[in-house]
Amino acid sequence: MICPNCGTRLPEGSTRCHLCGRVMVPPSEATPAEACIIVIALCAVLLAISFLLFVVTGRLEIDLRLRAAVCLIAGFALTGVLWRLTRRMVPRLFGSQ
């Protein structure tokens, strides 16, 4: 095992680097950077799905605000489905459950 901060060789299973003091993150837990990327990606997916639904339903004769609200709610639902699929496909990012 090698410390990603200073490059010191460490014994397997080390929780902290003896040279620089960096805490080693177990591979089963997400780092704050990975969590931030996940949140940003989910927000982008939500906006993309909602916008796509809004454009596709453009010819419907529905009040603009109602159409926007329905598309946003549908975007939330579809993003939730994608979130659950991602949690099943990439369990390393979310810890052992």
Wavefront OBJ file of the C-alpha trace (Angstrom):
o trace
v 0.000 0.000 0.000
v 1.340 3.447 -0.907
v 0.277 6.755 0.633
v -1.409 8.878 -2.072
v -0.186 12.060 -0.352
v 3.539 11.499 0.111
v 4.243 8.199 -1.685
v 5.534 6.342 1.391
v 5.199 2.562 1.299
v 2.881 1.450 4.107
v 1.971 -1.937 5.544
v -1.281 -3.392 4.204
v -4.303 -2.404 6.258
v -2.769 0.846 7.533
v -5.298 3.471 8.532
v -2.838 6.388 8.711
v 0.465 7.254 7.013
v 3.296 7.211 9.561
v 5.194 9.922 7.640
v 2.636 12.589 6.671
v -0.272 11.539 8.904
v -2.853 11.270 6.114
v -5.836 9.119 7.019
v -6.344 6.294 4.535
v -9.911 5.977 3.235
v -11.083 2.391 2.943
v -12.045 1.559 -0.657
v -15.638 0.833 0.386
v -16.339 4.453 1.419
v -16.847 7.429 -0.844
v -14.544 10.390 -0.431
v -16.085 13.881 -0.158
v -14.958 14.607 -3.713
v -16.755 11.511 -5.024
v -19.891 12.455 -3.088
v -19.780 15.963 -4.566
v -19.413 14.563 -8.074
v -22.393 12.279 -7.476
v -24.595 15.168 -6.307
v -23.586 17.379 -9.240
v -24.176 14.548 -11.706
v -27.626 13.842 -10.262
v -28.555 17.528 -10.499
v -27.403 17.618 -14.119
v -29.413 14.492 -14.911
v -32.488 15.974 -13.208
v -32.244 19.194 -15.221
v -31.572 17.363 -18.485
v -34.526 14.990 -18.058
v -36.854 17.800 -16.997
v -35.807 20.004 -19.907
v -36.167 17.139 -22.394
v -39.666 16.383 -21.121
v -40.537 20.082 -21.282
v -39.414 20.300 -24.907
v -41.132 17.062 -25.919
v -44.439 18.184 -24.408
v -44.240 21.576 -26.134
v -47.157 20.969 -28.484
v -49.572 20.094 -25.705
v -52.054 22.812 -24.914
v -51.377 22.914 -21.183
v -50.630 25.932 -19.014
v -46.894 26.648 -19.158
v -46.419 26.606 -15.362
v -48.339 23.356 -14.974
v -46.333 21.728 -17.768
v -43.064 22.874 -16.167
v -44.134 21.535 -12.759
v -45.196 18.163 -14.170
v -41.942 17.843 -16.134
v -39.916 18.683 -13.025
v -41.790 16.109 -10.933
v -41.308 13.476 -13.647
v -37.616 14.446 -13.793
v -37.318 13.882 -10.034
v -38.963 10.471 -10.359
v -36.743 9.345 -13.231
v -33.631 10.675 -11.492
v -34.615 8.672 -8.398
v -34.853 5.530 -10.502
v -31.415 6.213 -11.993
v -30.047 6.846 -8.484
v -31.307 3.458 -7.251
v -29.870 1.691 -10.298
v -26.518 3.378 -9.766
v -26.460 2.364 -6.095
v -26.946 -1.256 -7.104
v -24.423 -1.170 -9.926
v -21.632 0.707 -8.096
v -21.849 -0.245 -4.400
v -18.244 0.821 -3.753
v -19.281 4.483 -3.897
v -21.896 4.106 -1.192
v -20.214 1.814 1.349
v -21.286 -1.690 2.231
v -25.063 -1.956 2.662
l 1 2 3 4 5 6 7 8 9 10 11 12 13 14 15 16 17 18 19 20 21 22 23 24 25 26 27 28 29 30 31 32 33 34 35 36 37 38 39 40 41 42 43 44 45 46 47 48 49 50 51 52 53 54 55 56 57 58 59 60 61 62 63 64 65 66 67 68 69 70 71 72 73 74 75 76 77 78 79 80 81 82 83 84 85 86 87 88 89 90 91 92 93 94 95 96 97
